[in-house]
Amino acid sequence: MTLVLELLRLCYIVVSLMLDELFAW
């Protein structure tokens, strides 16, 4: 279960970074 939470957190971080890049334009 912890592994799933880690993967979700990683995906959340990646999506947040991509959104920051998009809004930076």
N, C-alpha and C positions, 0 to 999 in steps of 0.2 A: 504493500500500500504506500509505503514511503517513497518507493521508486516512482510511482504514478504521480505523487505530489511534486516530486523533484522535476519530472518531465513537464508537468503543467506549469510550474514556476518558470522553467527554462523557456517554454513557448511564450509565456506572458512577457518575459524580458525581451525576447526576440521581436515579438509583435510591437512592444512599446518602442523599441529602437527604430523599427521600420516606420512606425507612425511619426516619430520625431523627425526622421529623415524626410518623410513626405511633407510634413508641415513646415519644415525648414525651407522648402522651396517657396 
